[in-house]
Amino acid sequence: MRKPLLTAFLTGIVLLTSLSSKAAVKNDFNICWTIYAGWMPWEYAAAQGVVDKWADKYGIRIKLTQINDYVESINQYTAGQFDGCTMTNMDALTIPAAGGVDSTALIVGDFSNGNDGVVIKGSGKTLADLKGMDVNLVELSVSHYLLARALDSAGLRERDLKVVNTSDADIAGAFNTDDVQAVTTWNPMLGDINTRPEVTQVFDSSKIPGEILDLMVVNTQTLQDNPALGKALTGAWYEVMALMAQDSPAGLASLEHMAKASGTDLAGFKRQLATTHLFATAQTTLDFVTSTQLPTTMEKVAAFSFSHGLLGASAQDSGAVGMRFAKGVMVGDQSNLKLRFDTDYVQMAADGTL
């Protein structure tokens, strides 16, 4: 899910911004997604006709396409090839928004609640033991952000250790070698590493609840011109959320379907969901996105992103990209407002007016 950011992409994408900014009223929409526990409801909604049902209600057509490469999916969305895409809050800020594409977080689906963690070889280790170590992780990803937050909590800084860029495909294998002493990664690699003897998980995302968010992001202009898209996607999402929560054969069948589609069994999928805090209802989503926590979190994310050069070469500070939240709250450069957390459609879902 959370692969490295392609910062070089930002320079080129500015030239393509016009492709994604010239939205208009239309009937056909394309949405992309990638495999991750918190996004499997989209696969189910597409495969079982839930998206089609809601699209038909509003007289539109929505095609959901799975993209195997997470960053590539965001790049394609940013280039205007898709109207919406699943991504994390950090990636929404640093790829489309920082690249000049005004984007709206239509649905905040979940936050990582233990899906990401820091592990050191040896029993009884603590965060303090990271000092002087090499730490292998996917550089400039949410794993990197998690490590920064972990170090903050222990009074350490990134300069106190060395980050070693390691792909998500290689990190579990790298941990088996003598050269690697510590890693930061996410599930399922994290779960695999934690099954090995004599290791200590010294920090995980449950210590920073609500900071690593998984979103459905849509092009702002497209959404403004086509509110039917927002209504249909939101309606489909919360219909599946309600089904997953049911203690019924249908609810179980939905989980089994998602497990198989994501390449695991029901037990494995449930383990992934256990460390994924899904907002199961529109009201719980609304409570979160209207809280004061979200703007504060995004300021932390922006600070990390700026310090690592992820807001673009022209960024003078962490507020280079303006962000808008519920109740008119704004942070960053209001003349460069490029990331919005919308509550209108989730409010409709909570009110039962979709």
C-alpha positions, 0 to 999 in steps of 0.5 A, a space after each residue: 500500500 504505502 510505497 515511496 513517494 516519487 518526488 521527481 514526478 511533481 515537476 512534470 505533473 505541474 505541466 499536466 495540471 490542466 488535464 485534471 483541472 478542466 472538469 465538467 458535467 459528465 456521466 462516466 467516471 473512473 476511479 482507481 484503487 489498490 489492494 489493502 485491507 482498508 480499501 477492499 470494501 471498494 473491490 467488494 462494492 464493484 464486484 457485487 454491484 453495489 457501486 452500479 446500484 448507487 451510480 444508477 440511482 444518480 444516472 451516472 456510470 462509475 468504473 473502478 479499476 485496480 492498479 497493482 502499483 500504489 504510487 502509479 495509481 496516484 500518479 495516474 490520478 494526478 495526471 487526470 487519467 482517473 477522477 478519484 483514487 485511494 491513497 493515504 493522507 500524506 500521499 494526498 498532500 505530497 503528490 496531487 496537492 503539492 503537484 497543483 491538483 486540487 483534491 478532496 478527501 471524500 471519504 476518510 475510511 480508516 486509520 492505521 491502528 497497529 498496521 505499521 510498526 518499528 521492530 528491533 532484533 533482540 528481546 526487551 529493546 526500547 526506542 532508545 536502542 535505535 540510537 546509532 543504528 541503521 533502520 531499514 524502511 521505505 524512505 519517504 513513505 508513511 513508515 518514514 513518518 512513523 519512525 519520525 513520530 516514534 523518535 519524537 516520543 523518545 526524545 530522539 531525532 533522525 540524525 541520531 540514526 541512519 535510515 536505509 532505503 529498502 523496498 517493501 518487497 525486500 524488507 522482510 527478507 532483509 530482516 533475516 540478514 545479519 546486517 539489518 538490526 531494525 526495520 519500520 514497515 507495515 502489514 503483512 510484512 510487519 506481522 511476518 517479522 514479529 513472528 520471528 524469535 528474539 524481536 521487539 516491536 518498540 512502536 506502532 501506529 496505535 500510539 499515534 491514532 488518527 495520523 495515518 489515514 486511508 482515503 478516497 480522494 477525488 478531483 475537487 473540480 470534478 466533484 463540484 461539477 458532478 455532485 452525483 459522483 460524491 453521492 454515489 461513492 459515499 452511498 456505496 461505501 457506507 452500504 458495504 460498511 453496514 454489511 461488514 458489521 452485520 453478524 449474519 451470513 451475508 456479513 460473513 460472506 462479504 468478509 470472505 469475499 474481501 479476504 479472497 480478493 486480497 490474497 489471504 484467508 478469512 483469519 488473515 483478513 480479520 487480523 489485518 482489520 484488527 489493526 485497521 480502525 475502520 469508521 464503520 458508520 457515517 456518523 463516526 467518520 463525521 465525528 472524526 473529520 469535524 474534530 480538531 485532531 484532523 487539522 493538527 495531524 495534517 500540520 504534523 504531516 506537512 511539517 514532516 513532508 516539508 523537512 524531507 523536500 516532499 512539498 516541491 522545490 518552491 515550498 518555503 515552509 510547511 504551509 506551502 500547500 493550503 488545506 481546508 477542513 470542516 467548519 471553515 478551518 484552514 491551514 497553510 497558504 490559503 491562496 494555494 488551497 489544494 487539499 480539502 476534507 469534505 463533510 457534505 456527503 458524509 453528512 448526507 449519509 449520516 442524515 439518511 438523505 443520500 
